[in-house]
Amino acid sequence: MKSRAFAAYATAFIATIMSACSNSDEYMPAGQWEATEDLYVYTTNDHPLKIAFVIEKGEICAVSKKPVIRKDLGYLQVSCAKGSGWEITGKFKKLSK
């Protein structure tokens, strides 16, 4: 009896964790965001950091809603006219939903 209750609890726990982790749309670039200052965009979301390009102040990009956490930094995925990559400061102003 106890093993069935434990199995049901474990299944519910795993299902909850899986559903919380499955919303990948929050990590994809979306919307229109204006850079509030010049920003470095990196080729990957982990060390070593290699600059792919610079977003200039006023440039419009799509930015992910949530950061991907790696070590001590949160990386936002960005997509701009110059390319795509990862940014760590989040210094953008939202222009659209």
Steps between C-alpha positions, in 0.01 A plus 500: 500500500778741595690421180196592286459830682870572458487409129202730445673782688825450308316497166314822584824664613685405180208613281496838675873548450480396133213739424681788669810439288323446169398859417788575264318800342608713797862445398453590132547857373170684448356851480675825425751629751717812471854491638546775760879496456765321294492128593728206429340189351686173557521193275404255778327509838797360690865575567729586337310804373576597141339817360295434186396863440397821676141622521513878474286727718159543333524180296185284500523127576284208610589386852407190702262549795712294740876459532681169479708474818861382460741510794454851640338676202159510334514505121218644290473364148486787249426521130593820316562613142874442562450143619402301805670401822497549876497821707552531878393849614135513390523874433208518257178700490189310385330652192231240427320204654 
